[in-house]
Amino acid sequence: VDEPPGLAINPRLIVPAADRVGLGLRDLAERASKRLHQSGLPAVDVDDIAAWASATRRPSLAEAESLAETLLLPFCGLFSSELPPTSVLDFRTAPSRPHEDRANLSYETHARLARFDRFYRLASELVSVLALGEAVTIPTAPRADLRDSQAIEESARRIREAIRLSDDRQLAWSSDDEALADVRSAIEETGAFVFSFALRVDEVRGASRWDRGGPPAILINAADAPPARLFTLLHEFAHLVVSPPSRPFLCDPARTEIGAEVIANRLSAATLVPMSVLNAVLPMDAPHALPYGGWPRQLRASLRKALNVSHPVIGIRLTQLGLASGPGSMKSFWRSGNGFGRGRLSTAERYKGYLGHRTTGLAWQAVNRELMPIGAVSRALELPVHQVEAVLTS
Amino acid sequence: VTSLEEFLVLPDTNGVIELIQKGVRTRLLDQLCDDNRLKIVDAVARELKQFASGDAAKWVARNPNAVFAPTQEALDEIARLSRQHGDLFTATGKAADPALVATGLFWQQRGRSPLVVTDDHGVQAVCFLERVEFVPSKAYRALLERT
């Protein structure tokens, strides 16, 4: 039988791979064409994609490459007998969405999660070439041990110790941005990588990943307001504490009433608002009998300013600790942040924000010591070499 | 690898960037292209246009004749290598990686001695399994300087 000329990809993967990232065949053709256009190559249309999917025609190498990139697949994934699995990710979504509702995420969000995957691979390579495998100081608290509020408070205390977050240090924060930068930097010092770039807030607020043999990593959504990002950062850090790769959580049906998300939320709130800090900032005449939403506006504003965490978190913590009768009905105080990726920042500044100090510092060391070629960093970041140099040296 | 005379050099994207950034004269690489002793795999050329800058970008632009566009035979090799060694080509997930090894095999079957210049451990592993000679960019640079 005469085979059509071109590259023998698996045609049966195209439609399910497009479905998985929320693309129709027409969108797929348009996006693949944009990539081809950047290389000075002719566009493809929906008929071409349909012909490849029905195996009546085959793509050229460049067309297959743009197809794989658009489908967010590694190139070799086009030749697999089955659709390659997506990376293992635990992500935090908006409260209104079912947890891990991956099928309904937009293409943009899938693409950003694929970027997280590329950054994670870069981080893993850095840890490997710089021999940093043993340098993680994240405390562990298996979920099975976190059955009551006392255990949550104790684990939160250990998290504060691990990130050296004393009451005095927290009360010295002068702004939400300073609080976020301080905690991000402290978490990076535990050996975790913290990435930050904009995603749709209604789809993903943060994600974490810790592969066996790889480093722990967190993604926070730069489009979220800083107090929300701070909460998400500690929520994702709590996931790393609860489920390190070397100590997988074994499901015990008798103990699954409290989900991992609820535990991560409780740990994050307890870490950000411990009793000792509340004691330092709560006035003697606080109206404990009222829900937090009904407390005087001035008092709420002063608490918010002193703690640099969001009103919902303060309300929930006061309720949990019996210091308010409930969180009360509050409008969302979380505004969309200005994030990274907007026009006023240069590419180098934007990528520095994405990557964080730890990644840029380690990449600089690895390149300088000739342990990793700068081209490898360039490919991982999908940035030209001169811009990678600017990111690493600025 | 102790001498370069016999080889057809196939650098990967990092290989070209490293060679040129670390001071190998582009005129020397031009000469290798003119002598038909260095080829740029077209997927590598596309990556270089996208990621390289300065001298490396200029070098690939002025050597269009050295760019090797895969024949159907090479495309079939790319498909086979991707199916057989997909797990080893995971570091970047780019088409250039299997294309580089497939180009090596293509020229090997025509009596040439291909030498893949790469620092990528996945590509090196596949070269080893497919019996295609490879060398890290640093070692190749040292050999070039010696000759």
Interface residues (C-beta under 8 A of the other chain):
Chain A: P5 G6 L7 A8 I9 Q38 S39 L61 A62 A64 E65 A68 L73 P74 F75 C76 G77 L78 F79 S80 R121 E125 E370 P373 I374 G375 A376 S378 R379 A380 E382 L383 P384 V385 H386 Q387
Chain B: T13 N14 G15 I17 E18 Q21 D42 A43 R46 E47 K49 Q50 F51 A52 S53 G54 A56 P70 Q72 L75 D76 I78 A79 S82 R83 H85 G86 F89 T90 A91 T92 G93 K94 A95 D97 P98 A99 D119 D120 S137 K138
